[in-house]
Amino acid sequence: MQTNLSDEAKTLARAKEAEDILRSCVHCGFCNATCPTYQLLGNELDGPRGRIYLIKQMLEGEPVTDKTQLHLDRCLTCRNCETTCPSGVTYHALLDIGRAELERRVPRPARERMLRHGLRHVIPRPAVFDALLKAGRIARPLMPATLRQKIPAKTIAAKSRPAARHTRRVLMLEGCVQPSLSPNTNAATARVLDRIGISVIDAPRAGCCGATDYHLNAQEAGLMRARRNIDAWWPAIEAGAEAIVQTASGCGAFIKEYGHLLRDDPQYAAKAARVSELARDLVEVLGAEPLDALRSAERRRIAFHCPCTLQHAQKLGGAVEAILTRLGYDLTAVPDAHLCCGSAGTYSITQPELSMQLRDRKLDALESGAPEMIVTANIGCQTHLAGAGRTGVRHWIELVEDAMQ
């Protein structure tokens, strides 16, 4: 794609990266065929190719409006288009660049600014989120159905975690909302890893991965959270921690980008690259361990929802399914398994109408094989799908632990 960046755009920190990405696109349109929002809306500007053109025009100095912002906001950043693209266009990076520049140029209405500010200051703070969740559960019966769906009525309580006792040690990102929404996920992970000879060690100063800020266009705030995590993990890394484990694939996808996003930071570039190198989704850790001796006591029929951040961002589609099949679970076929469920971080809050349509489509596909339950690998997807009140949804590590009992 021929590009002619404006003089103003050439001064952007990632101008060269944006230009390279734009020039790698060959206009083929294969991306639209697998884009969830294009499938729903049928508008060229609500597909990756159209959004690429909008960003190109903006960076070439063309005027932009709130309509441009609307089309970019509607993108889920599911990265399905990247899996489909024959030219290897790193669309998500261009989208980040374009959204940041658009945020600077086009002021948002006060209501949108307040919503985004609230999300950025609640979600990354576990204590604040937990307090508001508890208050929401009390008021849940009085809320309209659309709000009730976003507040889980109950969660499986976390059982105790084993003390660190093995030579092999890993760090684990605890997450922002997962300790409140699904507290047993990380506890079950620690117990499963302990059973196979790996201890989880604490890094109390580590916090939010930074994805919430970054994807709400507060990119420098997101990178500051990344730097704080690097500082919190670094002593354990120097002491020999073999991995940084993530049980939420959305967090894992972002941590694996630390090295790229901080590559020009002289103080953090090398450390960020090392952190991204050590970042492992839980399935990568367990997939390398001898689990063949384990078998589930009962052959339960389940459907696995593979999050976009696992299959498209981390390229780990099929990995969880392989483990669950090895453990004796009966996995149902899921039509259009490549499509997003509509959770997409804060998307279910900022774009509720599209999000609900995508969720209902995804649940129809997941339930088409009549599973006893749905399992997934990301807390956002888990909560979003469970909010419909249809088939129960759990994190897949709990099924691994069931097989170990």
C-alpha positions as CSV (number, residue, x, y, z in Angstrom):
1,M,0.0,0.0,0.0
2,Q,1.5,3.3,-1.1
3,T,1.7,5.7,1.8
4,N,2.7,9.4,2.2
5,L,2.7,10.3,5.9
6,S,2.2,13.9,6.8
7,D,5.0,15.9,8.3
8,E,3.1,15.8,11.6
9,A,2.7,12.1,11.5
10,K,6.4,11.6,10.8
11,T,7.1,13.0,14.2
12,L,5.2,10.3,16.0
13,A,7.4,7.9,18.0
14,R,6.1,4.9,16.0
15,A,5.8,6.5,12.6
16,K,8.2,4.2,10.9
17,E,6.4,1.1,12.4
18,A,3.1,2.4,11.2
19,E,4.4,3.1,7.7
20,D,5.9,-0.4,7.4
21,I,2.6,-2.0,8.5
22,L,0.6,0.1,6.1
23,R,2.9,-0.9,3.2
24,S,2.6,-4.6,4.1
25,C,-1.1,-4.6,3.4
26,V,-2.1,-5.7,-0.1
27,H,-5.8,-4.8,0.1
28,C,-6.9,-8.5,-0.4
29,G,-9.8,-8.4,2.0
30,F,-9.3,-11.9,3.4
31,C,-9.4,-10.2,6.8
32,N,-13.0,-9.1,6.4
33,A,-14.1,-12.7,6.0
34,T,-13.1,-13.6,9.6
35,C,-13.8,-10.2,11.2
36,P,-16.7,-10.5,13.8
37,T,-17.8,-6.8,13.5
38,Y,-17.7,-6.9,9.7
39,Q,-19.9,-10.1,9.8
40,L,-22.4,-8.3,12.1
41,L,-22.5,-4.9,10.4
42,G,-21.5,-5.5,6.8
43,N,-19.7,-2.1,6.6
44,E,-16.3,-2.0,5.0
45,L,-15.2,0.6,7.7
46,D,-16.1,-1.9,10.4
47,G,-13.6,-4.5,9.0
48,P,-9.8,-4.5,9.2
49,R,-9.2,-3.3,5.7
50,G,-11.5,-0.3,6.1
51,R,-10.0,0.6,9.5
52,I,-6.5,0.4,7.9
53,Y,-7.6,2.9,5.3
54,L,-9.0,5.2,8.0
55,I,-5.7,5.1,9.9
56,K,-3.8,5.6,6.7
57,Q,-5.9,8.7,5.8
58,M,-5.4,10.1,9.3
59,L,-1.6,9.6,9.2
60,E,-1.5,11.3,5.7
61,G,-3.1,14.4,7.1
62,E,-6.8,13.9,6.2
63,P,-9.4,15.3,8.6
64,V,-10.8,12.8,11.1
65,T,-14.1,13.0,13.1
66,D,-16.0,11.1,15.7
67,K,-17.2,8.7,13.0
68,T,-13.6,7.6,12.4
69,Q,-13.3,7.1,16.2
70,L,-16.6,5.0,16.2
71,H,-15.2,2.6,13.6
72,L,-11.9,2.1,15.4
73,D,-13.7,1.8,18.8
74,R,-15.9,-1.0,17.4
75,C,-12.8,-3.1,16.7
76,L,-12.5,-6.0,19.3
77,T,-8.7,-6.3,18.7
78,C,-9.4,-10.0,18.5
79,R,-6.6,-10.4,15.9
80,N,-8.5,-12.9,13.9
81,C,-7.5,-10.9,10.9
82,E,-3.9,-11.4,11.7
83,T,-4.4,-15.2,11.7
84,T,-6.1,-14.9,8.3
85,C,-3.8,-12.4,6.7
86,P,-1.5,-13.9,4.0
87,S,0.8,-10.9,4.2
88,G,1.5,-10.9,7.9
89,V,0.1,-7.5,8.6
90,T,0.5,-6.7,12.3
91,Y,-2.9,-5.0,12.4
92,H,-3.1,-4.7,16.2
93,A,0.0,-2.6,16.4
94,L,-1.3,-0.3,13.7
95,L,-4.6,0.0,15.5
96,D,-2.8,1.0,18.8
97,I,-0.9,3.7,16.9
98,G,-4.0,4.9,15.1
99,R,-6.2,4.9,18.2
100,A,-3.6,6.9,20.2
101,E,-3.3,9.6,17.6
102,L,-7.1,9.7,17.1
103,E,-7.5,10.1,20.9
104,R,-5.3,13.2,20.7
105,R,-7.1,14.7,17.7
106,V,-10.8,14.0,18.5
107,P,-12.2,14.9,21.9
108,R,-14.7,12.4,23.3
109,P,-18.0,13.3,24.8
110,A,-17.9,13.8,28.6
111,R,-19.9,10.6,29.2
112,E,-17.4,8.5,27.3
113,R,-14.5,10.1,29.1
114,M,-16.0,9.4,32.5
115,L,-16.7,5.8,31.6
116,R,-13.2,5.1,30.4
117,H,-11.7,7.0,33.3
118,G,-13.8,4.8,35.7
119,L,-12.8,1.6,34.0
120,R,-9.1,2.5,34.2
121,H,-9.3,3.4,37.9
122,V,-11.4,0.4,39.0
123,I,-10.4,-2.7,37.0
124,P,-6.6,-2.5,37.6
125,R,-7.1,-2.1,41.4
126,P,-8.2,-5.4,43.0
127,A,-9.3,-3.9,46.3
128,V,-11.4,-1.3,44.7
129,F,-12.9,-3.8,42.2
130,D,-13.7,-6.3,44.9
131,A,-15.4,-3.7,47.1
132,L,-17.6,-2.5,44.2
133,L,-18.3,-6.1,43.2
134,K,-19.5,-6.9,46.7
135,A,-21.7,-3.8,46.7
136,G,-23.1,-4.8,43.3
137,R,-24.0,-8.3,44.5
138,I,-26.0,-6.8,47.3
139,A,-27.9,-4.5,44.8
140,R,-28.1,-7.1,42.1
141,P,-31.8,-8.0,42.5
142,L,-32.7,-4.4,42.0
143,M,-30.7,-3.9,38.8
144,P,-31.9,-4.1,35.2
145,A,-31.1,-7.3,33.4
146,T,-28.3,-5.8,31.3
147,L,-26.4,-4.8,34.5
148,R,-27.2,-8.0,36.4
149,Q,-25.5,-10.1,33.7
150,K,-22.2,-8.3,34.5
151,I,-22.3,-9.1,38.2
152,P,-21.8,-12.8,38.9
153,A,-24.1,-14.0,41.7
154,K,-21.5,-16.3,43.3
155,T,-18.0,-17.8,42.7
156,I,-16.3,-21.0,43.7
157,A,-14.3,-20.1,46.8
158,A,-10.5,-20.5,46.7
159,K,-9.1,-23.4,48.5
160,S,-5.7,-23.2,50.2
161,R,-2.4,-22.9,48.3
162,P,0.6,-25.0,49.0
163,A,3.8,-23.4,50.4
164,A,6.8,-23.1,48.0
165,R,8.8,-26.2,48.5
166,H,10.2,-27.3,45.2
167,T,13.5,-26.4,43.4
168,R,11.6,-25.5,40.3
169,R,9.9,-22.1,40.8
170,V,7.7,-19.8,38.8
171,L,6.1,-16.5,39.2
172,M,2.4,-16.1,38.5
173,L,0.5,-13.0,37.6
174,E,-2.5,-12.8,40.0
175,G,-4.6,-10.5,37.8
176,C,-6.9,-7.6,38.6
177,V,-10.4,-9.0,38.6
178,Q,-9.8,-12.8,38.6
179,P,-9.1,-12.9,42.4
180,S,-12.7,-11.6,42.9
181,L,-14.5,-13.1,40.0
182,S,-12.9,-16.6,40.0
183,P,-10.7,-16.9,43.1
184,N,-10.2,-20.6,42.7
185,T,-8.4,-20.3,39.3
186,N,-5.0,-19.2,40.6
187,A,-5.3,-21.4,43.7
188,A,-6.0,-24.4,41.6
189,T,-3.1,-23.5,39.3
190,A,-0.8,-23.4,42.3
191,R,-2.0,-26.8,43.6
192,V,-1.7,-28.4,40.1
193,L,1.8,-27.1,39.6
194,D,2.8,-28.2,43.1
195,R,1.7,-31.7,42.3
196,I,4.0,-31.9,39.3
197,G,7.0,-30.4,41.3
198,I,6.7,-26.7,40.5
199,S,6.2,-24.0,43.2
200,V,4.6,-20.7,42.7
201,I,6.4,-17.8,44.4
202,D,4.9,-14.5,45.4
203,A,5.8,-11.1,44.0
204,P,3.6,-8.9,46.1
205,R,4.4,-5.6,44.3
206,A,3.3,-6.9,40.9
207,G,-0.1,-5.6,39.8
208,C,-2.2,-5.1,36.7
209,C,-0.4,-6.2,33.4
210,G,-1.3,-2.8,31.9
211,A,-3.6,-4.0,29.2
212,T,-6.7,-2.1,30.5
213,D,-5.0,1.3,30.4
214,Y,-3.2,0.6,27.2
215,H,-6.2,-0.6,25.2
216,L,-8.3,2.4,26.5
217,N,-5.7,4.6,24.9
218,A,-3.9,5.6,28.1
219,Q,-0.9,3.9,26.6
220,E,1.8,5.5,28.8
221,A,-0.1,4.6,31.9
222,G,-0.2,1.0,30.7
223,L,3.5,1.0,30.0
224,M,4.2,2.4,33.5
225,R,2.3,-0.6,34.9
226,A,4.5,-2.9,32.8
227,R,7.6,-1.2,34.2
228,R,6.4,-1.7,37.8
229,N,5.8,-5.4,37.1
230,I,9.2,-5.8,35.6
231,D,10.7,-4.2,38.8
232,A,8.6,-6.5,41.0
233,W,9.5,-9.7,39.2
234,W,13.2,-9.0,38.5
235,P,14.6,-10.2,41.9
236,A,12.9,-13.6,41.4
237,I,14.0,-13.7,37.8
238,E,17.6,-13.1,38.9
239,A,17.2,-15.8,41.5
240,G,16.2,-18.4,38.9
241,A,12.5,-18.3,38.4
242,E,11.9,-20.3,35.2
243,A,8.8,-18.7,34.0
244,I,6.1,-16.0,34.6
245,V,2.8,-17.9,34.3
246,Q,-0.5,-16.3,33.3
247,T,-3.8,-18.0,33.8
248,A,-5.7,-15.3,31.9
249,S,-4.7,-15.4,28.2
250,G,-5.5,-11.7,27.8
251,C,-2.8,-10.7,30.3
252,G,-0.4,-13.2,28.8
253,A,-0.8,-11.7,25.3
254,F,0.0,-8.3,26.7
255,I,3.0,-9.4,28.8
256,K,4.5,-11.1,25.8
257,E,4.4,-7.7,24.1
258,Y,6.4,-5.9,26.8
259,G,9.7,-6.4,24.9
260,H,8.3,-4.8,21.8
261,L,6.5,-2.0,23.5
262,L,9.5,-1.0,25.7
263,R,12.2,-1.7,23.1
264,D,13.2,2.0,22.9
265,D,13.3,2.5,26.7
266,P,17.0,2.4,27.5
267,Q,16.4,1.5,31.1
268,Y,13.9,-1.3,30.5
269,A,14.4,-2.6,27.0
270,A,16.6,-5.6,28.0
271,K,14.6,-6.4,31.1
272,A,11.3,-6.2,29.2
273,A,12.6,-8.5,26.5
274,R,13.6,-11.0,29.2
275,V,10.2,-10.8,30.8
276,S,8.4,-11.4,27.5
277,E,10.8,-14.3,26.9
278,L,9.8,-15.9,30.3
279,A,6.1,-15.2,29.9
280,R,4.2,-18.5,29.6
281,D,0.5,-19.1,29.3
282,L,-0.4,-21.9,31.8
283,V,-1.0,-24.3,28.9
284,E,2.6,-23.9,27.8
285,V,3.8,-25.0,31.2
286,L,1.5,-27.9,31.6
287,G,1.8,-29.0,28.0
288,A,5.5,-29.8,28.6
289,E,4.8,-31.9,31.7
290,P,4.1,-35.7,31.9
291,L,0.3,-35.7,32.4
292,D,-0.4,-39.0,30.7
293,A,-0.8,-40.9,33.9
294,L,-3.8,-38.7,34.8
295,R,-7.3,-39.5,33.8
296,S,-10.6,-37.9,34.7
297,A,-12.7,-40.1,36.9
298,E,-15.7,-39.6,34.6
299,R,-15.7,-38.8,30.9
300,R,-17.5,-35.5,31.0
301,R,-18.7,-33.8,27.9
302,I,-17.4,-30.3,27.6
303,A,-17.0,-27.5,25.1
304,F,-13.9,-25.4,25.1
305,H,-14.0,-21.7,24.2
306,C,-10.5,-20.8,22.9
307,P,-10.1,-17.0,23.7
308,C,-8.9,-14.8,20.9
309,T,-5.9,-13.9,23.0
310,L,-4.9,-17.5,23.2
311,Q,-5.5,-18.6,19.6
312,H,-4.8,-15.4,17.6
313,A,-2.4,-13.4,19.8
314,Q,-0.4,-16.2,21.4
315,K,-0.9,-18.8,18.6
316,L,-1.8,-21.5,21.1
317,G,-5.1,-22.7,19.5
318,G,-5.6,-26.4,20.2
319,A,-3.1,-26.6,23.1
320,V,-5.7,-26.7,25.9
321,E,-7.9,-29.0,23.9
322,A,-5.1,-31.4,23.5
323,I,-4.5,-31.5,27.3
324,L,-8.1,-32.0,28.1
325,T,-8.4,-34.8,25.6
326,R,-5.4,-36.5,27.1
327,L,-7.1,-36.3,30.5
328,G,-10.1,-38.2,29.1
329,Y,-12.6,-35.4,28.7
330,D,-15.0,-35.6,25.7
331,L,-14.7,-32.3,23.8
332,T,-17.6,-31.3,21.5
333,A,-17.1,-29.7,18.1
334,V,-17.5,-25.9,18.2
335,P,-18.6,-24.2,14.9
336,D,-16.7,-21.0,14.0
337,A,-14.4,-21.5,17.0
338,H,-12.1,-18.8,15.6
339,L,-14.7,-16.0,16.3
340,C,-14.7,-13.7,19.3
341,C,-17.2,-14.1,22.1
342,G,-17.5,-10.3,22.5
343,S,-15.8,-9.9,25.8
344,A,-12.5,-8.4,24.5
345,G,-11.3,-6.7,27.7
346,T,-13.6,-3.7,28.4
347,Y,-15.4,-4.0,25.1
348,S,-18.5,-5.6,26.7
349,I,-18.9,-2.4,28.7
350,T,-17.9,0.2,26.0
351,Q,-19.8,-1.6,23.2
352,P,-22.5,-3.5,25.0
353,E,-24.9,-4.0,22.0
354,L,-22.3,-5.6,19.7
355,S,-20.8,-7.5,22.6
356,M,-24.1,-9.2,23.5
357,Q,-24.8,-10.1,19.8
358,L,-21.4,-11.8,19.6
359,R,-21.9,-13.5,23.0
360,D,-25.2,-15.0,22.0
361,R,-23.7,-16.3,18.7
362,K,-20.8,-17.8,20.5
363,L,-23.0,-19.5,23.1
364,D,-25.2,-21.0,20.3
365,A,-22.0,-22.4,18.8
366,L,-20.6,-23.7,22.1
367,E,-23.9,-25.3,23.1
368,S,-24.6,-26.9,19.7
369,G,-22.8,-30.1,20.9
370,A,-24.9,-30.3,24.1
371,P,-22.0,-30.0,26.5
372,E,-22.3,-30.4,30.3
373,M,-20.2,-27.3,30.8
374,I,-18.1,-24.8,28.9
375,V,-14.4,-24.2,29.8
376,T,-12.2,-21.4,28.8
377,A,-8.8,-19.8,29.4
378,N,-9.5,-16.1,30.1
379,I,-11.4,-14.5,33.0
380,G,-13.1,-11.9,30.7
381,C,-14.5,-14.6,28.4
382,Q,-15.5,-16.7,31.4
383,T,-17.5,-14.0,33.1
384,H,-19.0,-12.7,29.9
385,L,-20.2,-16.1,28.8
386,A,-21.4,-17.0,32.2
387,G,-23.4,-13.8,32.4
388,A,-26.0,-15.1,30.0
389,G,-27.1,-17.6,32.7
390,R,-27.1,-20.6,30.2
391,T,-24.4,-23.3,30.4
392,G,-22.0,-23.1,33.3
393,V,-18.5,-21.8,32.6
394,R,-15.2,-22.7,34.4
395,H,-11.5,-22.2,33.8
396,W,-9.9,-25.3,32.3
397,I,-7.3,-25.7,35.1
398,E,-10.1,-26.7,37.5
399,L,-10.8,-29.7,35.2
400,V,-7.1,-30.6,35.3
401,E,-7.3,-30.5,39.1
402,D,-10.4,-32.7,39.0
403,A,-8.5,-35.3,37.1
404,M,-5.8,-35.2,39.8
405,Q,-8.1,-35.9,42.7
